[in-house]
């Protein structure tokens, strides 16, 4: 049996690698082909191309990359026709995956088509829920409330759970991390996570680094760690080059989780990484900034109270959200100092993190195992 798996960005890449390993463990005869990043390649995938070419977000940022992205879509579809898989699985990044799924459906190849991670129709573009059935046969969702948005529109949808609960994020080794990077016990570690897309790093890292400077000037016992990913590692290194700041860059996944375990607080881009911090129990703030045009469109079309998943899951703000004009170094450093002194935000987060873990179903069958069982049954049919 052959699965064509497509992940267009690091969050989907990590999800895909866990799914691959779960399938390999249960059904070693299954072969994987397709598109993925570093994590999926480590799980045995020979990716058709480097997904860092897709690491852009926001209308103003995407437009210049459209010709390249269209070329990669065409290349992927041609490869699917050659490979003739038993199922096509796109993961996250629906804007990329949908274009491939639509073309495959038009070609009437008779291959079951699945998407993993529901578009956030509860936040914006609600009409997508009404049309997805035309292009895929099955949707696997991360949150328990999501299937109800799609099943009324003829699309079979099943919740498998959020992948963050099966990561090794809770098993980091703080002592090993300090020893490896020669960080003494008297140093308080702060993790800095500027995102996994090029435009995120370009917009956020300068602001985050200025907050690092402010924090360090007021407290010389702080040490800062920047866990990064392959897609943007070189950019992060260049932007940090020559800075007179106590910075340590970490590029591997285990080092990332070890850094979380050793951290007393974190500064993070809004996204999955913030949920990882919540599961790991690291007090943090989220910051995010996009171009004025993208920001204006977001305000016009987003219909949600919060952008942070922990806040969304709980229905209240436990993680400060510093967005657009509020995403400035002085605000960030102020909130981090408050968390380090165990202020009210700290208490809210420590209490809220446990509730988030419970609501996401920690301790039951892993999301990857559930997804594996569902897709294997689909292939058998």
N, C-alpha and C positions, 0 to 999 in steps of 0.2 A: 504494500500500500504506500502511496506517495501523497504527501501534503505539500501544497504550495503555500508558503507562509510569507506574509508581507508586513513588515513593520517600518514605518517611515520616520520614526524619531526615537530618541533614547528611552522614553518611558515605555513605548511599545516594544522596543528591543529587549528590555529587561523582562517584560511580561512574556514575550515570545520565547526567551531562553528557558524560563521556568516551565512553560507549557511543553516545550520540546523535551526537557529532561523528565517531566512526568510521563510523557508518552513513551519515551525511550525505555524507561524503567518498567512500565506495564506491558509495552508492545515493542520489543526491540526490532521487529521486522519492518517497522514504519520508517520510511525515508523522507527527509526534508529537503526541499529546494526552495529558492526564492530570494527575498530581499530582507536584510537585517543588518544590525550593527555589531559592535564588539562582543556583547554578551551572547548573541545568537551564534556568532562565529565560534566562540569558545564552546558552545554546545554542539558544534559540528556542522553548522551551515556554511556553505561556500556562497557568499552573497553575490548577487548579480552585479551590484555596484555599491559604492560607498554612500551610506545614507546621510553623511554630513552635507551632501549636495542639497538635501531637502530641509536642512535645519534653519528655516526662516519662518517668521510668523508676523501677521499683521498685513493689512492691505498695502500700505506704503512700502513695506519691506519685500513683499512677495512679487509685486509687479515686475521688477527687473529680472527676476529669476524664472518667469513663466516659460520662455522658450526651452530652457534646460529641463524644467520639470515635465513639460509636455513630451520632450524627447525620451525621458526616463520612463514615462507611462507607456509610450509606444514600445520601448524596448522590453518592458516587463510583460506586456500583453503578448508580444511575439514569443517570448520565452515560455509562457504558459502554454501556448499552442504547441510548442515543441515538446515540452515535458509531459503533457497530458496527465495531470495529477488526478487523484481520486476526490480531492476537495481543495477549494481555495479559501484560505483564511487570511483576511486582512485584520490587522491589529491596531487599534487606536487610530489617530490621524485620518479621520473619515474623509477629510477634504482630498487626500491623496488616494486612499483606498477606494472611495466611491467611484472615482473616475475609471479605475481599473475594473471594478465590479460591473459598472454600467456597460463598458465595451464588451466584456466577456458575455454578459447576458444577451447583448445584441447579436453576438456571433453564434448564439444557440449551441454551445459546445456540450451542453448536458452535464456539466460538472457542478456538484453541490457548492453553493457559495455562502460563506459564513463571515460575519464581522464580530470581532471581540472588542468590547468597550463601546457602550452606547454614546452617540453624540449627546451633548448635554441639552436636550430639547426643553428641559424644564427651566433652562436659563435663557435660551434664545433660539431663533429659527425653529419654532415649534412645528412648522409645516413639514419639516424633514421627516417627522414621525409618520406622516401620511403617505410618503412616497418610497420609503426604504424597501418595502416588500417587493417593489418592482425589480430590485437589483440583487437582493440577497434572500436566502432561504431561511436563515436562522441568525438571531442576534444574541450574543452572550453579554450580559450586563454585569457591572461591578457592584451596584447598589440595589438593595431589595425593593425600593420604590420605583425603579426604572421600567420594568416590563409593562406596567399599566399604561405607560405612554405610547406603547407600540402595538400591543395585542389587539386593541380595537380597530387597527388599520391593517389587518390580515397578515401581520408578521409574527411568526413564532419567536418569542423572547424568553430566555431563561437566565436567572441570576446565578452567578457562580461565586460571587464574593469579591472583595477587593484584594488585589495581589500583595499589597503592602503587609498584610498580616502573615504572609508566609516567607517574607524576606528574612535575611540574617541580621536585620537592623537591631533586633533585640539582643543579639548575641555578640555585640562588640566587646573588645578587650581593651579597656582604658590603660591598664598597666603596660601591656605590650606596645601600645601606640606611643606612649611617652618614652618608653625605652628605645624603640626603633628610631624615633626622631629627636632623641636627646632633649626632651622637654621636662624640666624638673618639676617636682610636686608642688613647689611654691608658685608655679605659674597657673593662672586660671585660663582655660582654653575656651575660645569662642570660635564656632564654625561659621564660615562665610560661604554662601551658596548662591552664586549669581545667575543660575539657570543653565540650560543645556542647549540653547539655540544661540547662534551667532549674534542676532540682533538683541537678545536678552542680555548677553554678556556686555555688548557694546554700550547698552543703555544703563545697566545696573551696576556693573563692577566699579566704574569710577566713583559713583555715589557711595557704594558700600566701602570702598577703600578710603574715602574721605572720612566716613564714620569710624573706620578702624583707626585712622590717624588721631581723631579727636578722643576716642576712648583710650588709646595708648598714652597720649600726652597727659591725660588725667589719672591714668592708672598704669604705671610701667610694669606691673606684674602680670599684665595680660599677654597671652600669646594667641595668634590667629591662624586658623587652618582653613585652607580652601580646597575642599574635595571637588574635583572636576571630572568630566567625562571626555572620552576620545574625541567627540565631535567638535569640542571647543577648547581642548587642552592647550593647543599651541597659541591660540589667541589670549587665553588667560595668562600663560607664561610671559608673553610679550608685554602685556599690560602691567604685569607685576615687576618686570625687569628693572633693576636699579632703584627700587623703592627702599627707603631706609625705615623699614617696618618689620616687626617680628612675625614673618609669614612663613607658613609651611604649605606647600602644594602636595596634594594627594591625588593619584590618578586611578588606583585600583579599588574595586568594590569593597573588599574586606577592610582596606585602609579607611574607606569612607565610614563604614559602620563602627570601626574602632574609634575614629575621630568623634563620632556622635556620642559614643559611650564616655569619652573623656571630656566632653564639652559641658560647660555650665550654662551656656546659652548659645543661640544661633541667630544669624541674619540670613533670611532666605528669600529667593524669588517665589512668587506665588505659583503653586503647582504641586505635583505629587511629592516632591521632596519635603514639603511642609507637613504632609501627612506622615511621611516616614519619621520626621522629627517628633511628631505627636506620639506615634507608636513607641519610639525609643525613649520617650519621656524627657525630651530636651526642650526647656522653655525657649520660645523664639518669637520673632516678629516676622511678618512678610512684607516685602516691598515690591512694587511693580510699576514700570513706566514704559509707555509705548509712544509712538509718534502722535502729535496732536490730532491728525486725521483719524488714526486708529482709535485713539482715546475718545474722540467725539462720537464715532460710530458705536463704540462699546456703550457709552452712556445712553445713546438713542435706542439701541436694540436689546441690550441685556436687561432681563427682568428678574434680577435676583438681589437679595439684600446683602449677601456676602460673596466673596470670591474664594475664600479659603474653605477647603473641604471640611475641616474640623468644625468650623463655625456653621457651615451649611448642615452638617449631620446633626449638630446639637441644637440648631435654631437660635443660637446666641453667639455673641462675639467673645471668644476667649483668647483669640490670637489677634493682636492689633494689625490692622490692614492699612499700610501706608501706600496709597495709590496715587499716581500722577503727581500733582503739585505737592502732596503730602510726603512723597518719597524723596526726602532730602536728608543729608547726613546728620544734621542737628536733631531731627526727630528720631532717627534710628538710634543714635547714641544715647539719647535720653531714655528711650524705652529699654534698651539693653542694660543700662545702669540700674534701672528700676527692677528688672528681672534678677540681676545679680544681687540686689539688696533684699530680695524676696518681698516685693511689694504686692499689692492686690492682684495685679495681672499674673504674677507668679502663682498665687494661691488658686486663681481661677483655672489656670492651665493644668496644674498638677491634679486637680479634681476632675477637670474635663477630659484629660487624656485617658483616664481609666474608663470613662463612659464611652469614649470613641472606640476603644479597643473592644468593649463588650458589644456595641452596636454593629461592628464590622465582623463579628463572629469568630474572634480568635479562639483557637482550641478545637474547632471542628475540622472536617475534611478541607484540604487546601483548595483555593480557587483553581489552581492549575490542574489538580486531580479531577475536579468536577468538570472542567472544560475538556480535559482529555477523554473522560468517559462519554460525554455527550457527543463529541466529534467522532470518536471511534464507532459509536453506535450508528451515526449518520453514514459513515463510510461502509459499514457492514450492510446497511440497507441498499 
